[in-house]
């Protein structure tokens, strides 16, 4: 269910008027989606789910309580407010409680595309049909998902703040497998504009990788020069920025940005000089939401500039305690790329591996951002500047902090999709990295 700005504000005001708490926050989120799922070279399911959720957070002193619901009737909204207030009165005091903020200035959102809003289920089916035919022609099995949607969110406080934002989303992934089960290829990405999604070309990439990855050979684990395609890069970068770029954790000695002797490493060269990462809610390739934590405006933020650590996320409580300005979480993320093509990276690699993507990534050590996970859907040995043969998958143990100190070359940045990061859209390049740790061999395809 989609509410325009006027209707969302009217509903928020109605709920705030019911509140008897000292302060109150109302958030509303709604969506209307359409999707088609396919397997064994045929469409299997399609649907068009929609929904809306209202959340009310009430405060009495430093006590807080929240309740969520989906019923917009007057009686249900009154019950929602009452429930949140009862919960707040029973809750223990939060010594780090921060009261809601008042009106803010926001950028105009750019993450909405009318082409996505108007796309029909028939258009989705037509888009994937050529991919199914490509796979069938090569005796491969294809499966995947194409989903589009429109959504809105609003955030209102009893202090007079109200913000409304809307966006559109597209997600497409395809996996192609060979009949003998030894070869697998994948392609996937997100976008906000359905008209700019090239489903057929993505299908061709997945099919080509499936054919070329058949009958892989085993290589020993170790440190390898690797070419990481954008999906693999996006997961590592997204996890690092989303989870570990935190001022409080650094100040308290709990993450990679902790400075020896106390404090953080802000202003120091922590990464390679060819690494720059920023977020911008109005980025033309990956536009994001216009508001972030606690309703704070999302803003263009440079996190890493030429290897220098420039910013860490900083919540309102820690900012006040430390005498800093809050730095809200990113709603989008871009790693600046270069001009080296993947073909040129392969040519300059004497011996290494080309890796399509990662899967099932988990954190091992938050202080170094050491991660572990598995490669998937196409790993290829490079010898003397050429693709030599497909190889078995590996488990990796690597830190993106360490990895970003060993980047040899970068390709152009593109919008992409990884398995582990869904909080914000990402735009990253293919990168050539030295000394990437592949700790064991996996027989999985």
Secondary structure, DSSP 8 states (H G I E B T S, - for coil): ----HHHHHHHHHHHHHH--SSEEEEEEEEEEEEEEEEETTEEEEEE--EEEEEEEEEEETTEEEEEEE---SHHHHHHHHHHHHHHHHHS---TT-----------------HHHHT--HHHHHHHHHHHHHHHHHTT-EEEEEEEEEEEEEEEEETTS-EEEEEEEEEEEEEEEE-TTS--EEEEEEEES-GGG--HHHHHHHHHHHHHHTSS-B----EEEEEEE-HHHHHHHHHHIIIII-BHHHHHTT-STTB-TTSSB-TTSB-S-TT--EEE-TT-SSS---SB-GGG-B---EEEEETTEE---BB-HHHHHHHT---B---SEEEE---S--HHHHHHT-SEEEEEEEEEEEEEEETTTTEEEEEEEEEEEEEETTEEEEEB-EEEEEEEHHHHTTSEEEE---EEE--SS--SSEEEE--EEEEEEEEEEEE---
